[in-house]
């Protein structure tokens, strides 16, 4: 029965800042919460393993920039639109309009990887050590972002009749169909919520693994394990999602699934390769060589 479904229509705005008419949105707040939680747990990891607060502050700046730039560029590159009157080729500056929405998690993941590589080149930190620690907190960030998507009624799932289905009254496409054609808003899988719940459990597991098993595995194993688990779940979850761009309807797999496959492959390679590498868990951070004046 229809009454069994969850009618979902929260406001994306929490409040508006008086005087400047600037709305504070749940999505932006959850992004901030993602960075705060990640910083908190990374601080515990860094202190436990002999790194300094200054190291973490520097890393945090790299990660923030890498995440935002990567997620935005990923959305523009992978989902477009590139052509037509409103395409990025006609209006390239539109790629900078993050406030209009459009961030891709796969692009964010690539941006984080690039940021961490740049950080290790600057500081001399071992990149596998850093990757193995970053994946402990990465699920927390992914969880917060998916909760933001849920509040916004975006990246919705396919139609379904399961009792816990959501009727996304704030989904733009469903609302447009209702206004234009009188089409009832259908119940859908809350695919964002599925992914958020999975990420919460993945964080708990990765944090436990770091505390109890990190010294028994080679460098890169935790990074590989994270990639396999997260992006396998993402591949499966995409089966329940509505495609984000029309061109995906002509593909055997949607873009989210296609982009997940390389991460899964890299994860498997890293897990196998880690068998030949010593774990750097107890190594201290290398100090940069003083430059001569």
WOTA-V897438 format. One record per residue. N is the residue number from 0. RES is the residue in three letters. PHI is phi in whole degrees, 0 to 359 (NA if undefined). PSI is psi as a letter, one per 20 degrees, with the letter a starting at -180 (999 if undefined). D_FIRST is the distance of its C-alpha to the first C-alpha in Angstrom with 2 decimals. Layout:
n = <N N>
res = <RES RES>
phi = <PHI PHI>
psi = <PSI PSI>
d_first = <D_FIRST D_FIRST>
//
This chain:
n = <0 1 2 3 4 5 6 7 8 9 10 11 12 13 14 15 16 17 18 19 20 21 22 23 24 25 26 27 28 29 30 31 32 33 34 35 36 37 38 39 40 41 42 43 44 45 46 47 48 49 50 51 52 53 54 55 56 57 58 59 60 61 62 63 64 65 66 67 68 69 70 71 72 73 74 75 76 77 78 79 80 81 82 83 84 85 86 87 88 89 90 91 92 93 94 95 96 97 98 99 100 101 102 103 104 105 106 107 108 109 110 111 112 113 114 115 116 117 118 119 120 121 122 123 124 125 126 127 128 129 130 131 132 133 134 135 136 137 138 139 140 141 142 143 144 145 146 147 148 149 150 151 152 153 154 155 156 157 158 159 160 161 162 163 164 165 166 167 168 169 170 171 172 173 174 175 176 177 178 179 180 181 182 183 184 185 186 187 188 189 190 191 192 193 194 195 196 197 198 199 200 201 202 203 204 205 206 207 208 209 210 211 212 213 214 215 216 217 218 219 220 221 222 223 224 225 226 227 228 229 230 231 232 233 234 235 236 237 238 239 240 241 242 243 244 245 246 247 248 249 250 251 252 253 254 255 256 257 258 259 260 261 262 263 264 265 266 267 268 269 270 271 272 273 274 275 276 277 278 279 280 281 282 283 284 285 286 287 288 289 290 291 292>
res = <UNK UNK UNK UNK UNK UNK UNK UNK UNK UNK UNK UNK UNK UNK UNK UNK UNK UNK UNK UNK UNK UNK UNK UNK UNK UNK UNK UNK UNK UNK UNK UNK UNK UNK UNK UNK UNK UNK UNK UNK UNK UNK UNK UNK UNK UNK UNK UNK UNK UNK UNK UNK UNK UNK UNK UNK UNK UNK UNK UNK UNK UNK UNK UNK UNK UNK UNK UNK UNK UNK UNK UNK UNK UNK UNK UNK UNK UNK UNK UNK UNK UNK UNK UNK UNK UNK UNK UNK UNK UNK UNK UNK UNK UNK UNK UNK UNK UNK UNK UNK UNK UNK UNK UNK UNK UNK UNK UNK UNK UNK UNK UNK UNK UNK UNK UNK UNK UNK UNK UNK UNK UNK UNK UNK UNK UNK UNK UNK UNK UNK UNK UNK UNK UNK UNK UNK UNK UNK UNK UNK UNK UNK UNK UNK UNK UNK UNK UNK UNK UNK UNK UNK UNK UNK UNK UNK UNK UNK UNK UNK UNK UNK UNK UNK UNK UNK UNK UNK UNK UNK UNK UNK UNK UNK UNK UNK UNK UNK UNK UNK UNK UNK UNK UNK UNK UNK UNK UNK UNK UNK UNK UNK UNK UNK UNK UNK UNK UNK UNK UNK UNK UNK UNK UNK UNK UNK UNK UNK UNK UNK UNK UNK UNK UNK UNK UNK UNK UNK UNK UNK UNK UNK UNK UNK UNK UNK UNK UNK UNK UNK UNK UNK UNK UNK UNK UNK UNK UNK UNK UNK UNK UNK UNK UNK UNK UNK UNK UNK UNK UNK UNK UNK UNK UNK UNK UNK UNK UNK UNK UNK UNK UNK UNK UNK UNK UNK UNK UNK UNK UNK UNK UNK UNK UNK UNK UNK UNK UNK UNK UNK UNK UNK UNK UNK UNK UNK UNK UNK UNK UNK UNK UNK UNK>
phi = <NA 300 294 285 279 265 277 243 207 286 285 289 258 276 197 247 292 298 93 249 54 252 284 261 255 299 298 294 298 291 298 296 299 300 291 294 296 298 296 299 285 293 297 296 292 298 294 298 249 81 264 258 297 296 302 291 299 296 299 300 297 299 292 301 295 297 294 294 295 295 294 290 297 299 298 296 287 275 242 70 278 261 246 91 299 259 289 292 292 279 225 299 292 295 295 274 276 297 295 275 97 108 227 252 295 294 295 298 297 295 298 295 299 297 298 291 296 297 296 293 291 283 260 84 294 288 291 291 301 293 298 295 272 296 288 292 263 304 299 297 296 297 299 297 294 293 295 297 299 297 298 282 68 243 55 280 272 290 294 200 240 292 299 267 298 255 261 278 288 256 279 301 292 296 292 295 297 294 288 277 241 71 287 298 289 278 289 227 296 280 299 296 291 303 291 296 295 300 295 298 292 294 299 302 294 293 293 298 297 297 290 245 235 298 280 262 236 286 300 96 294 296 298 296 298 300 299 296 292 295 277 291 298 297 300 291 297 297 296 260 262 284 298 277 227 298 296 294 293 264 262 294 233 279 296 299 289 299 286 284 300 299 294 296 297 298 299 296 299 295 293 291 296 297 296 262 248 286 289 268 301 259 283 273 293 294 272 295 289 299 276 282 278>
psi = <q h i i r o o o l q p i p g r p p q g i l o p o q h g h g h g g h g h g g g g g h h g g g g h h k j r r h g g h g g g g g g g g g h g g g g g g h g g g g h i b q h r a h j q h h h m h i i h i m h i i r n p p h h h g g g h g g g g h g h g h h h i j q p h h g g g h h h i g i h h g g h g g g h h g h g h i k r l r r r q r k q h j q p o n i j p g g h h g h g h g i j p q p q q q p m h h h g h g g g h g h h g g g h g g g g h h i h i j q r p i g h g g g g g g g g i g g g g g h h h i q p q h q h h h i i q h q r h h g g h h g h h g g g g g g h g g h h h i q q p k h j q q p p p q p p q q 999>
d_first = <0.00 3.78 5.44 5.63 7.63 11.23 12.71 16.20 19.16 22.21 25.65 27.74 30.77 31.81 34.71 37.55 41.10 43.17 46.13 45.24 41.67 40.51 36.81 36.03 32.84 30.62 31.25 34.99 34.83 32.97 35.65 38.24 36.56 36.58 40.34 41.03 39.29 40.91 44.27 43.98 43.43 45.88 48.40 48.07 48.56 51.51 53.28 52.81 54.37 57.20 56.01 56.62 54.56 56.33 55.16 51.54 51.91 53.34 50.61 47.91 49.39 49.48 45.85 44.59 46.47 45.54 41.81 41.60 44.00 42.58 38.93 39.87 42.24 39.79 37.15 39.84 41.36 38.32 35.93 38.30 38.62 42.33 43.18 42.95 43.66 41.49 42.33 44.07 47.18 47.63 46.72 47.37 47.32 43.58 43.27 44.36 41.57 39.46 38.20 36.30 34.19 34.42 35.21 34.91 34.69 36.88 39.46 39.32 40.00 42.97 44.22 44.18 46.12 48.69 49.02 49.66 52.26 54.04 53.95 55.52 58.21 59.08 59.14 60.19 57.17 56.24 53.25 51.73 51.99 50.15 47.41 46.82 46.40 44.32 41.54 41.09 39.81 38.33 34.86 34.73 35.34 32.74 30.15 31.00 30.90 27.45 26.20 27.88 26.08 22.73 23.76 24.97 21.82 24.15 24.43 20.67 19.07 17.94 14.51 12.17 8.77 10.00 8.35 11.29 11.13 12.76 12.59 16.38 17.38 20.92 21.20 24.07 23.18 19.58 20.95 23.84 21.78 19.89 23.30 25.18 22.97 20.07 17.76 14.34 14.21 12.29 10.79 13.86 15.61 17.52 20.66 22.94 21.65 22.13 25.65 26.40 25.57 27.68 30.49 30.58 31.15 33.56 35.58 35.82 37.01 39.48 40.92 41.44 43.03 45.34 46.48 47.06 47.57 48.99 52.57 51.88 50.61 52.51 52.16 49.16 47.11 44.61 44.20 43.65 41.17 39.15 39.13 38.01 35.17 33.82 34.11 32.84 29.63 29.74 30.30 27.25 25.04 26.20 24.53 21.14 22.47 22.92 26.67 28.50 31.16 31.27 34.13 32.03 30.22 33.59 34.21 33.53 32.36 31.18 33.59 32.05 32.51 35.98 37.07 35.81 38.02 41.35 40.27 39.33 42.67 44.61 42.96 44.05 47.55 47.87 46.87 49.42 52.05 51.69 53.32 56.62 56.41 57.40 54.84 55.96 54.24 57.49 59.29 60.24 59.67 62.61 64.64 65.56 69.20 71.10 72.37 76.06 77.28>
//
